[in-house]
């Protein structure tokens, strides 16, 4: 037998599992192979996905780009022409793009 012996109606250990046999807890806790997991890096004791780091870097760059562009611009909205600060136009564009991206990502994961 493989380190277990049938006794009565249950199982009783005879010497435990064989030497070199994989631990049961290790197998149960690690159900996914490393190829199935998203790529990540450990930062401050926590696993952080590369996708999260990329979003943070792009977000910081977007905020910096908006903060640097403070001049006023004229924008033609079909018929009226309005003059707004460029940072406001960029911020609205960023928020609309993020909302549309979130809706499309959410729709893709549901369907």
C-alpha positions in Angstrom: 0.0 0.0 0.0 1.0 3.6 -0.2 1.6 4.4 3.4 -2.1 3.9 4.3 -3.7 0.7 5.6 -7.3 -0.1 5.6 -8.6 -0.9 9.1 -12.2 -1.4 10.0 -14.4 1.1 8.3 -11.8 4.0 8.1 -8.3 4.6 7.2 -5.4 4.6 9.6 -1.9 5.9 8.9 0.9 3.3 9.1 4.1 5.3 9.1 2.5 8.3 7.3 3.0 9.1 3.6 6.1 7.8 1.8 9.2 9.9 2.0 9.5 12.3 -0.9 5.7 12.2 -1.5 4.2 15.7 -2.2 2.5 17.3 0.7 -1.3 17.4 0.4 -1.6 21.0 1.7 1.0 22.2 -0.8 -1.0 20.6 -3.7 -4.3 21.9 -2.5 -3.1 25.4 -1.8 -1.3 25.6 -5.2 -4.1 24.7 -7.6 -2.9 26.9 -10.5 0.4 26.4 -12.3 2.8 29.4 -12.5 2.1 29.7 -16.2 -1.6 30.2 -15.4 -1.0 33.1 -13.0 -0.7 36.7 -14.2 2.9 38.1 -14.1 3.6 39.9 -10.9 6.4 41.3 -8.8 6.7 41.5 -5.0 6.6 45.0 -3.6 6.7 45.5 0.2 5.7 41.9 0.8 2.7 42.0 -1.5 2.4 40.6 -5.0 1.6 43.4 -7.5 0.6 42.6 -11.1 2.6 44.2 -13.9 -0.8 45.4 -15.3 -1.4 47.4 -12.1 2.0 48.9 -12.2 1.5 49.9 -15.9 -1.9 51.5 -15.0 -0.3 53.5 -12.2 2.5 54.7 -14.4 0.1 55.7 -17.2 -2.1 57.5 -14.7 0.7 59.5 -13.2 1.9 60.5 -16.7 -1.7 61.5 -17.6 -2.0 63.7 -14.5 1.4 65.2 -15.2 0.5 65.9 -18.8 -2.8 67.6 -17.7 -1.1 69.7 -15.1 1.5 71.0 -17.5 -1.0 72.1 -20.2 -2.7 75.0 -18.6 -3.2 77.3 -21.6 -6.7 78.2 -22.8 -7.9 76.7 -26.1 -10.8 77.3 -28.4 -12.9 74.2 -29.2 -15.6 74.0 -31.8 -18.5 71.9 -30.6 -20.4 71.4 -33.9 -22.0 74.9 -33.9 -20.7 76.9 -30.9 -17.1 77.6 -30.2 -16.0 77.6 -26.6 -12.8 78.7 -24.9 -11.7 76.4 -22.1 -8.5 75.6 -20.2 -6.7 72.8 -21.9 -6.3 70.9 -18.6 -10.1 70.7 -18.3 -10.5 69.4 -21.9 -7.8 66.8 -21.2 -9.3 65.8 -17.9 -12.8 65.3 -19.4 -11.3 63.3 -22.3 -9.4 61.1 -19.8 -12.5 60.5 -17.7 -14.7 59.6 -20.7 -12.0 57.3 -22.1 -11.7 55.6 -18.7 -15.4 55.2 -18.4 -15.7 53.7 -21.9 -12.8 51.4 -21.3 -14.3 50.2 -18.0 -17.7 49.5 -19.6 -16.1 47.6 -22.5 -13.9 45.5 -20.1 -16.9 44.8 -17.9 -19.0 43.7 -20.9 -16.2 41.5 -22.2 -15.8 39.6 -18.8 -19.6 39.1 -18.5 -20.2 37.8 -22.1 
